[in-house]
Amino acid sequence: MTIRLGLLACLIGLAGCGTTASPVATTVSPATSTSTTLGTTTTSQAGLEPCPEPGVTVSFPPSTVSESQTVATDYSDVFTSLPGTSQTVFANEAGTPALVIVRGALPPTNWVGATERVELRGVTGAIGPLADGMWAVAWAESSERCGEYSIFIYPPGTIEEARRVAESAG
């Protein structure tokens, strides 16, 4: 935990620097058993309790978020399958993620460019680019694992859009 918070603090230091769409809430642990009920997927393994749902709302989601589309419950990538986390996933028209809000983990990949500081939910976080046109926002509200949050904006996206999403998070 200290290493992850240290990483976030380092990223922030180096930086110097509700929507009307229907999300799908997901809880993930290393996969050994899976159950699905009304758009919520829970995958668990003994020893790592999933975090509660993120409880983060975004007033200005990316323009790619569809108000009528939901994500297929079997969709999985490095950002939607983080062990021990819970996610709220907003889909695009194709039914793949446009925006994912994660509770219980910081981004699982390194920034590929400069990060900036961003204020959200009463704390300072970091915002920056990930590989393949992804943008991420990361912050910690406590030193506990479930106090770590990430928002992932899937391509196409811009720093301006990512900043607007971050600043509207409540």
C-alpha positions as CSV (number, residue, x, y, z in Angstrom):
1,M,0.0,0.0,0.0
2,T,2.8,2.4,0.9
3,I,4.5,1.7,-2.4
4,R,1.3,2.5,-4.4
5,L,0.7,5.7,-2.5
6,G,4.3,6.6,-2.9
7,L,4.0,6.0,-6.6
8,L,1.0,8.3,-6.8
9,A,2.8,10.9,-4.8
10,C,5.8,10.6,-7.1
11,L,3.7,10.9,-10.2
12,I,2.0,14.0,-8.8
13,G,5.3,15.4,-7.7
14,L,6.8,14.8,-11.2
15,A,3.9,16.3,-12.8
16,G,4.8,19.6,-11.2
17,C,2.7,20.5,-12.8
18,G,-24.0,12.0,-12.5
19,T,-24.2,11.4,-16.0
20,T,-27.5,10.2,-17.5
21,A,-25.8,7.2,-19.1
22,S,-26.4,3.8,-17.5
23,P,-23.2,2.4,-16.1
24,V,-22.4,-1.2,-15.4
25,A,-21.0,-1.8,-11.9
26,T,-18.4,-4.6,-11.7
27,T,-16.4,-6.1,-8.8
28,V,-13.3,-8.1,-9.6
29,S,-10.9,-10.3,-7.8
30,P,-8.5,-12.8,-9.3
31,A,-10.8,-15.1,-11.2
32,T,-11.9,-18.3,-9.6
33,S,-15.7,-17.8,-9.5
34,T,-18.0,-15.5,-11.3
35,S,-21.6,-14.5,-10.9
36,T,-23.7,-11.9,-12.8
37,T,-26.9,-10.2,-11.7
38,L,-28.5,-7.2,-13.4
39,G,-25.4,-5.7,-15.0
40,T,-23.1,-6.3,-12.0
41,T,-20.3,-8.8,-12.3
42,T,-18.5,-10.2,-9.3
43,T,-15.4,-12.4,-9.6
44,S,-13.7,-13.5,-6.4
45,Q,-10.9,-15.4,-5.0
46,A,-10.2,-16.2,-1.3
47,G,-8.0,-13.8,0.4
48,L,-8.7,-10.5,-1.5
49,E,-12.0,-8.9,-0.7
50,P,-13.4,-6.6,-3.4
51,C,-13.8,-2.9,-2.7
52,P,-17.3,-1.4,-2.5
53,E,-18.6,0.3,-5.7
54,P,-16.7,3.5,-6.6
55,G,-19.5,5.9,-5.7
56,V,-17.9,8.5,-8.0
57,T,-20.2,10.5,-10.3
58,V,-19.0,12.3,-13.4
59,S,-21.0,15.4,-14.5
60,F,-19.2,15.7,-17.8
61,P,-18.4,12.3,-19.3
62,P,-16.5,11.9,-22.6
63,S,-18.6,12.6,-25.7
64,T,-18.2,8.9,-26.7
65,V,-20.4,7.7,-23.7
66,S,-23.7,6.4,-24.9
67,E,-26.8,7.1,-22.9
68,S,-28.4,3.8,-24.0
69,Q,-25.6,1.3,-24.4
70,T,-24.3,-1.0,-21.7
71,V,-21.0,-3.0,-21.7
72,A,-21.2,-6.7,-22.3
73,T,-20.7,-8.4,-18.9
74,D,-18.0,-10.6,-20.4
75,Y,-15.8,-7.6,-21.6
76,S,-12.4,-7.7,-20.0
77,D,-9.2,-5.8,-20.4
78,V,-6.3,-4.7,-18.1
79,F,-8.4,-1.8,-16.8
80,T,-11.6,-3.6,-16.2
81,S,-10.2,-6.7,-14.6
82,L,-8.0,-5.4,-11.8
83,P,-8.0,-7.9,-8.9
84,G,-9.9,-6.8,-5.8
85,T,-11.5,-3.7,-7.4
86,S,-14.9,-2.5,-8.2
87,Q,-15.7,-0.6,-11.4
88,T,-18.4,1.5,-12.9
89,V,-18.2,1.2,-16.7
90,F,-19.9,3.5,-19.2
91,A,-20.1,2.2,-22.7
92,N,-19.9,3.7,-26.2
93,E,-22.4,3.0,-29.0
94,A,-20.4,-0.2,-29.9
95,G,-20.9,-1.6,-26.3
96,T,-17.2,-1.3,-25.3
97,P,-16.0,0.9,-22.5
98,A,-15.7,4.6,-23.1
99,L,-15.1,5.5,-19.4
100,V,-14.2,3.3,-16.5
101,I,-14.1,4.4,-12.8
102,V,-12.1,2.0,-10.6
103,R,-12.0,1.8,-6.8
104,G,-9.2,-0.2,-5.3
105,A,-6.3,0.4,-7.6
106,L,-4.2,3.0,-9.3
107,P,-3.5,2.6,-13.0
108,P,-1.8,-0.8,-13.7
109,T,0.4,0.6,-16.5
110,N,2.9,3.4,-16.6
111,W,2.2,6.9,-18.0
112,V,3.7,7.4,-21.5
113,G,3.9,11.1,-21.3
114,A,3.9,14.0,-18.9
115,T,1.4,14.1,-16.1
116,E,-0.4,17.1,-14.6
117,R,-1.8,17.7,-11.2
118,V,-5.6,17.8,-10.9
119,E,-7.9,18.6,-7.9
120,L,-10.8,16.3,-7.5
121,R,-13.0,15.2,-4.6
122,G,-11.0,17.3,-2.1
123,V,-7.5,15.8,-3.0
124,T,-4.8,16.2,-5.5
125,G,-4.5,13.6,-8.2
126,A,-2.5,13.0,-11.4
127,I,-3.8,13.0,-14.9
128,G,-1.9,11.8,-17.9
129,P,-1.6,9.6,-21.1
130,L,-1.4,5.9,-21.1
131,A,-0.5,3.7,-24.2
132,D,-2.8,3.4,-27.2
133,G,-4.6,6.7,-26.8
134,M,-5.9,6.1,-23.3
135,W,-6.0,8.8,-20.6
136,A,-6.0,8.1,-16.9
137,V,-6.8,10.1,-13.7
138,A,-5.4,8.6,-10.4
139,W,-5.9,9.7,-6.8
140,A,-6.0,8.4,-3.3
141,E,-8.5,9.4,-0.6
142,S,-7.0,7.3,2.1
143,S,-4.0,5.0,2.7
144,E,-6.2,1.9,2.4
145,R,-6.4,-0.1,-0.9
146,C,-10.0,0.8,-1.3
147,G,-9.1,4.5,-1.0
148,E,-7.3,4.4,-4.3
149,Y,-9.2,5.5,-7.4
150,S,-8.6,5.6,-11.2
151,I,-10.6,6.9,-14.1
152,F,-9.8,5.6,-17.5
153,I,-10.9,7.4,-20.7
154,Y,-10.8,5.2,-23.7
155,P,-9.8,6.5,-27.2
156,P,-10.6,8.7,-28.8
157,G,-9.9,11.2,-26.1
158,T,-7.9,14.3,-25.4
159,I,-6.2,15.9,-22.4
160,E,-8.9,18.5,-22.3
161,E,-11.6,15.9,-22.2
162,A,-9.8,13.9,-19.5
163,R,-9.3,17.1,-17.4
164,R,-13.0,18.0,-17.8
165,V,-14.0,14.4,-16.6
166,A,-11.6,14.7,-13.7
167,E,-12.7,18.1,-12.6
168,S,-16.4,17.0,-12.8
169,A,-15.9,13.9,-10.6
170,G,-17.8,14.1,-7.4
